[in-house]
Every structure is written in C-alpha cells, then in structure tokens.
Amino acid sequence: MGDLREPKLLKDKLAYHLSAHANTPDLPTLAALEDYLMAYAPQVLPYTTDTTALLWEAVDQNQKILLEGAQGSMLDVDFGTYPFVTSSTTIAAGACSGSGLSVKDIDKIIGVAKAYCTRVGLGPFPTEDLGQVGAYLREKGHEYGTTTNRARRCGYFDAVAVKYACRLNGCSELALMKLDVLDGLEEILVGVGYENSNPSLEGAKPIYKRFRGWERSAGVGEFNALPKEAKEYILALQELIGVKISSISTSPQRENMVLLP
C-alpha cells in the first residue's frame, strides 16, 4: 500500500522484480503493471494510514477501542495443542503485538465460548461426541465452515480447556454463545477433568459431570426467564471455570442476548 504513494519507488521495485523473472514467458511489461497498480491508488489510499498512530491518538482521547481475536485459544501456536495449531498468536496477548497498543491500554478482556465445544480438523478433542449428540449439535448449530462448508467436530463443553483458556487470556468475563442449540437434549455432559492426562491431550479421556437438559431457551431475553435447568447449567459452568459469565446468546439474533448483572 505504501508503494502506491511513491510512484517512482514503485516503478523501481517493479523493474527489479521483472528483471528477476526475465525468462518467464508472457510476462507483462513494466508500463502495463505500473498502469494497472496506479489505477487503484485513488481508490485505496484514502483508506490507508498508520494504524498504530491512529490507535494511540484514540487512547489519548479516551475513546473506546474494540479488538476482536480470530480462532480459538487452543489453536495458538505457542500455547495450543501443538502441532494441531495455526501459525499465529490467537490469545489476547496478540491484540497488543498485532495493533501496537501497550498491555497497559487493555482494560477488559471478554472471552467468548460456545455452550458446547467444536473443533475443525485434526487434533485432540477429549469431549468430542461421535454419536447422535455430536450430529445433533452439528446440524442444529449449523457447525460447518463459512467458506469451505467443512463439517466441524462437535462435543460437550470442556470446562478444563475453557478454564485454561480464560487463565491464558486473563479473561475478566465470559460470553457464552449458542445456549439455544442445547435445547431438547435430555441430558447434557460437561468435561470437568481428564483420565490419562498429558500435555498434548492425546488419548485423554474426559471425566464428566451430568446435567439435566431443558426444552426451550431459544429467544429468551432475561436470565430469570430461562428454564431452571439452563440457569443451573450456566451457574455451574461459571463455578467450574472461575470466571463470571456476563452474557448469553439464545439465538442468532442480536436482540436475544441475555445480560447478567
């Protein structure tokens, strides 16, 4: 993007790269490449800036800044289930290294977790259910990749993994998503420990705590209006992970977000 601000520098760089591929057939000319790229300059340059300086200015003016992380904590390249991880830092610490903000600038860290667990691709998943419940969660929760439509692996809430992730990220609160997907299950399990535990979690067997299911939480907007069993489930998760659950989604609609005081 920066090269578009310096046409002379851009031309020199293009010439250098073209010379390195001089034997490539059907190579475009320098003029054609230059014209192609510079045509985008007026469209792109108004939206480019020094984003770190922009954020620093916002901090100095006491403005609110919202940073959203990508992918799950267990996919973190350093603290996830290596080697079944991504190539970057997915925990809250990455918000600073990726934005230029200081750790002192962060005043709230909200963890986000589903009311059950999912995983894409290979890797340890102690609470995965390969039977009817896993299939039920996948279909009702639309657990398919947004781009690839790849089916996600589904299973019960893993309180051990979520507690680890909350400690790793320094979560001040937790948002619990997709509670309504659990509607209709007669019994809901929660992983509270592992047998055959090891650092990689390979071969770990879950130790479950059992909860009674409920019929309908979908669309409920207040905590007290939730089914008794759903409230017991939420409060139990909060106790198990040691972090306050501050909000709960009961449908894909934004207005169906239960806020806890």
Buried (B, 14 or more C-beta within 10 A) or exposed (E): EEBBEEEEEBBEEBEEEBEEEEEEEEEEEBEEBBEEBEEEBEEEEEEEEEEEEEBBEBEEEEEEBEBEBEBBBBBBBEBBBBEBBEEBBBBBBBBBEEBBBEEEBBEEBBBBBBBBBBBBEEBBBBBBBEEEBBEBBBEBBEBEEEEEEEBBBBBBBBBBBBBBBBEBBBBBBBBBBBBBBBBEBEEBBBBBBBEEBEEEBEEBEBBBBEBBBBEEBBEBEEBEEBBEBBBBBBEBBBEBBEBEBBBBBBBEEEEBBBEBE
